[in-house]
Amino acid sequence: MAATEVYDIVCVGFGSAALSLAIGLYEQQPKLKVLFLEKEKRFSWQGSRLPFERSKMQSNFMQDLVTPRNPLSKFTLVNYLWSTDMLVMYTNLSAINPPRQLFSNYLNWCAEKMETTGWVKYDQDVQSIAQLSGHASARRQFQVTSRKCDGQETKIRAKTIILSQTSSPDMPKWVPYHNVGQRIFHTSEFTQHTSDLNQWNGSSLNIAVVGGNDEALDIFQYCQRLDGAKITLLHEGPFLRLHDSNPFLTSLAAHEFSESTTQASIHPSVQHEQLHSLYEKRYTELVRKHKQKPGNSEIFPCTSVIGTSKLFDQIVLKCWNTGTDSGFCSDAFDYIFVSSRYADVKQSHLMAQLKNIIGRSEKVVNSAEDEPLAPRIEGANGAWILRDEYATGNSFENLALRTEQLLRTLTQYSSSESPEGYTGRRVIPETARL
């Protein structure tokens, strides 16, 4: 790759949101010169790292990477099913919401298709972004420096920069830093420990799952299968909340309305099939107790974890019952899996470099959410944040429409010379309609 090679668009990161953008750019005419730089060695979606392959997505089969934006695209979920000879089998499932594992396979299939275009470079850790100075055309370019794991550096130029922010687990404050990765893990790490759980050699195996959402319930039910294990579920609500039973509910409202209302909800919820399966297991355990056969699981509602303490090689949870307004200490656990929220991974060093390029008189705005990104960048330079809110969740309901909004701006200002004084503001003539 030549040092002077210039791209219309360079995107740092290649998660699910960036994948949707890549497909949109690929389908545009005329095609731009595009490059996606990804730190990992291959595409991955964290939503596939949980047990129970048949757990369903919260979004329906039409809310994929592209269908709301372009139903005729060859990158739709339906075309993936047809291309892999699974369409008839899927139809027989009568599943409006696709299984999570199937959706994960679909994302990987799309990523492999985009890799064949030469637009994606893996094992590229972006080290710096600098604005070029000198002749007039260079003022509208960035220089991006990336490094492979073997230390080899590559420099390229870009007219437009996109920082694709992925999400990572954000552990609650009650988790001691030194216990993370020892006895306390995030639910996204669960599959890394399934072999250890199945081959446990201790006298007993005591597992806690903290949370009341799909991830927590998935792991709770998986661990109930383990021989000789005792499983405890602790969640803050008085009961486990169901997702809305209508899979098309979010499609009935305008994009901006549905997105704002879904983000406003702070209550975790679970799918009907999961809750029904849980009730069946709880009923079975109740019958076993009447036959003098102890069950292997407990559920503590209205329970907030506020701290931890160590008991030999195990961890005790300090809890607060919001129903009785009293505290208590749990049993000692060998493994604790916490289903907490995900937070954006901030490319702080890259953001700082953009802010240091020029003064602080005006702001560049990202095209998706009107959020300030950095101070004004001279001439026709443009920079955007692309939030990958779909990296871990089971819902892709708004992704394709957000991609459409970003495409309008990128194609308008990247395919030709930008107007004098353009500062990267979004120009979207009208609201996206469903």
N, C-alpha and C positions, 0 to 999 in steps of 0.2 A: 504493500500500500504506500503510494508516494506521499511525501510529507506535504506537498502542495495541493493534494486532492481536496476539492471543495464540494461540500454537500449542501443541498437546499435545507435539509432538516437533519439534525442529529438528536436522537433521543437517548438519554442516559437511563438505562433500565429496560427490561423486557418482561414485565409481568402481564397479568390478564388485561389490564386497561391499555397498556402499550400494545399488546397483541391485537386488540380491537382497532386501535388507531392504525397499526401497520396494515391491516386488511383494508381499512377505509382508504388509506393512501394508495395502496396497490390497485384498488378499483377506480381511482380517479384518472381522468384524462385531461391534459397530458400528464404523464407520470413524472414525479419529481425524483431527484437523486436523494435517497434516504438511507440512513444508517442507524441501527439500534445497537448500543453498547451495553452488554449485560455482564455483571461481575461473576455470576455463577457459570458453571460449565454446561448447563442445559436449562431448558424451560421447566419450571415447576410451579405448581399451584398448591398452596398450603391446605386448601380444603380437601385434598385427597389423602392427607396424612392421618385420617381418623379411621377407626374400625367401622364395621358394619357397611359393607359395600353397597347395600341396597337402600341406605338412608337417602331420603329424597331431598332435592333442592327446594328452597322456598319459592323460587321463581318458576314459571311454567316453561314448557319446551320452546315457546316462541320468543322468550326473553333470553336470547343467547348473545353472541358477540355482535351479530349484524342484522338479524331479521327485522326489528322495528325500523332500522335505517334503510335496508335494502333487502326485501324479501326474496329477490331473484338471485342473490349472491350464491356462489358455490360454497361459501363458508358457513352456511346455516347448519344448525343441528340436524334438521331434516335431511339435508343433502349428505351430511356425514353418515347418518344412518343408512341412507340409500347406497352410498359409495362403499360401505363396509358390509352390505347384505344383512343389515339388522333392522331395516325399516318395518318389515312384516312382523318380526318378533316383538319389536317395541310396540307396535299397534296392538298386538295381543295382550300386552300388559295393561292396557287401558290407563296408562299413567300420564296425566296432564303434567305433573311435575316429574322430571327425569331423575333417575337414581344418581346420587352424587358421583359414584365411580364412573358411570357412563359419561357424565358431563366432564369429568376430569380427562377421560380418554378423548373426548371431543376437543378439549382445549389443546391437548398434546398433538392431536392430528392437525389442527390449524397451525400450531407453532411449527410443526415439521414442514408444512406447505410453505410457510413464509421463509423458513431457513433456505429453501431451494432457490429463492430469489437473490440470495447473496446480501440481503439487507441486514442480517443479524450476525453480530460477532460476539461469541461467548468468551469467557475468561478475559474480560476487558474491564479492569478497575480504573475508572476515570479519576485521575489525580488532580487535574486543574482545568479551568476554563479561563482564557484570557482574551481580551479584545485586542485585535490587531490594529496597529497604527501605521501611518505612512501615506501611501497613495489613497485616492478618494474611495476606490472600491473596497479597500481593506477595512475601512471604517465600518463597513456593514458586515463584518465577519468576526467570528470567534475562532480561536485556536483551542482545540480540545486535545489534551494529552492523556492517554490511557496506558496502563501497564498490565502485562500478562503475569501469570504466577511465576514464570521463569525469569522475570525482571525485564523483559524486552518492552521498550516504550514505543508507542506510535503516536504521531501527531497528525491531526487532520483539521480541516477548516469547515466551518458551518455558518450559514446565513441565519439559521434559526436554531435555538437550543430548547429542548424540552427536558425537564427533570421529572422523571416518573418516580414518584414516591411510593415505595412499597410499604407494607405494614409488617410489624413484628409484635410479638407478645409483650404486653405491658403488665408486669406483675404488680399486684396491689402492695400498698405500703407495709402491710403486716408481714410480708414475706422477708425474712432476713436475707441480706445479700449473700452471705456465706453459705446459706442453705440451698440457694438456687442451683440446680444441677446435681445436688447431693441426694436429698430426700424429697425435695419439693420441685415439681416440674409443671410447666404449662401443658394444657391439654393437647396443643399442637405437636408436642414431643412424644405423645403416648406411644406411637408405633415403634419408636426407637427402643422401648422397654418391654414390649410384649414377650419377647423371647425370655428375658429375665424373669418376668412374672410367671410364665408357664413352666420354667425350670427352677422355681424357687425351692431351695434346699433347707430353709429354716424350719423351726418347729411350727410356726404359724405365719400367715401372711395377712397383714392388716392394712387395708387400702382406704384412703379417704378421697372423695371427689367433691370439690367445692364449686358450686355454681348451679344455675337452674335453666341452662339453655340446651340446645341440641348436642353440643360437644360434650357437656357434662353427662347428659343422659346416655349418649352413645357409649361412653367409657364405663359408666356405672353398670349398664347392662352387659357389656363385654366381660367385665370383671366378675360378674355373678356366675359366669361359666367356670371360673378357675376352681380347681379342687382344693378344698381346705382353706379357702380365703374368706375373710370377712370384709364386707364392703360397706362403707358409710357415705351417704350423700348428704351434704349440708348446703342449704340454699336459703336466701334471705326472704323470699316471699312466703305468704301463708299457704300457697299451693303452687303447683306447676302450671304456668299459663300456656294455653294452646295458641298456635298460630291461627290466623283467620282461615276458615275452611274454604273460602273462595279463592282459588289460585289466580283469578283474573282481577281481583279487587284493585290492585295498584294500577291496572291498565285502564280503569274506568275514569281516572282523574288525569288532569293535565300533568305533564312531566314535572314541572316545577312544584306543583302542589303535592304530588305523591312523594317526591324526594324529601321535601321539607317535613312532611308529616311522619314519614318513616324514620327520619333521623331524630325526630323529637322524642321518640319512645325510648325510655330507659329501662323498660322491663324486659328481662330475658323471657323467651318463650320456646316451646317445643312443638314438634309435629304430632298430629293425631295418632299416627301409627306407633310412634315411639311411646307415647303416653299409654296407649292401649296395651302395648306389650309389657310396659312396666306394671300396670294394674294386674295383668294376668299373672305375672311372676309374684307380685305381692300376695295375691289370692292363694296361689299355690303354697307359698310359705306359711300363710295362715293355716291352711289345711294341715300342713306338715307339723306345725306346732301343736295342733290338737291331737296329733298322733305321736307326740313326744319326740318329734324330730326337729331340732332347732334350725331356723333359717340362717342364711349367711349374709343378710343385708339389713341395713337400717337407714331410715330417712329422717333428717332433722330439719323441719321447716322453720321459718322465722328465726333463722340463725345467721348471725354475722360473725365472721372470724376477725378478731381484733389483735391477735398476737400468737406467738409460739414459744414453746420451751422444749428443752432437750431432755430425754430420759434414756440414758445409755445411748444406743445407736438409733433410737426412734425419736419421732417428733410428736409432741402433744400440742393440740390446738386450743388456744384460749378463745372462748366463744361468748357471745351475748345473745340471749333469747329476747327478741323484740316483742314477743307476745306476753311473756311474764315479766319483762324488764329486769332480768337477772342474768348473772354470768355463770359459766361453768367451764370445766376443762374436759376435753374429749379423751378417748382412749389414746394410747400411743400407737402411732402409725409407722409402717415401714415405707410406704409410698404415699405421697399426696399430690394429686393432680388438680391444678387450679384453672378454671375456665374463666379467665378475665378477658378484658377487652384487648383490642389490637390498636396500636398507635403508629402514626406515620414514622418512617425512618427518615430523619432529616439529613439531607446532604449538606451539613452545616458548613463544611469547608468550601464546597462549591458555591453555596449561597453567599458566603462572605467574600469570595473572589468576585462575584458579580457586583456586589454592593461597593466594592473598592474600585471598580472600573471608572466610575464617574461620580459627579456630585450628588447631592441629595435634594435637588429642587423639585423633581417630578418622579412619578412612580410608573414602573412597568406593571401591567396587570395581566393576570393569567386569564386565558380565554374562556375557562369553564366556570369560574366562580367569582370573578371580579375581586380576587384577593391580592393585596399588594405583594409583589414578589421581590422587587429590588428597586433602587432609585433609577432615575431616567437613564437609558442607555442611548448614546449619541446616534444620530442618523436613523437608519432603517433597521437597526438591530431589534430582535424580538426574543423574548424568553417566556416560557410558560411552566407552570407546575401541573403535572398530571397525577392526580391522586388515585392510587390503586386500592380503592375501598373494597374491591371485589376479590382481593387476593386470598382472603380467608373465609368470607361469608358464604352462605348458601343461596344468595340472591343476586342476580344480575339484571334486575328489572329495569334500571335506568342507564346501563352502560352504553348500549348502542346509540341512544339519543344524545348522550353527552359527547360521544365520539363525533356524531354528526355536527354538533355545535363547534367543536374544535376544528374539524375539517374545513368548515366554511372560512374560518379565519386563516388557517395555514395555507390553504390553496390560493386565497386572495392575495396574500402578501409574499409567498415564497416562490411562486411560479414566474414572477416578473419583478421588475424594479419597483420598489415600494415608493409611495408618495414622499416627498421631502418632509422631514420632520416626524415621520411615523415612529411611534415609540412602543409598538407592540400591544396596543390596546385592542381589545376584541371588537369586531364589527359584525354583529349578528342582526340582520335586518328584521327578523321576526321570531317569535317564540316557536320552538319546535312543537309540532302538533302530532298527536297520536292518530 
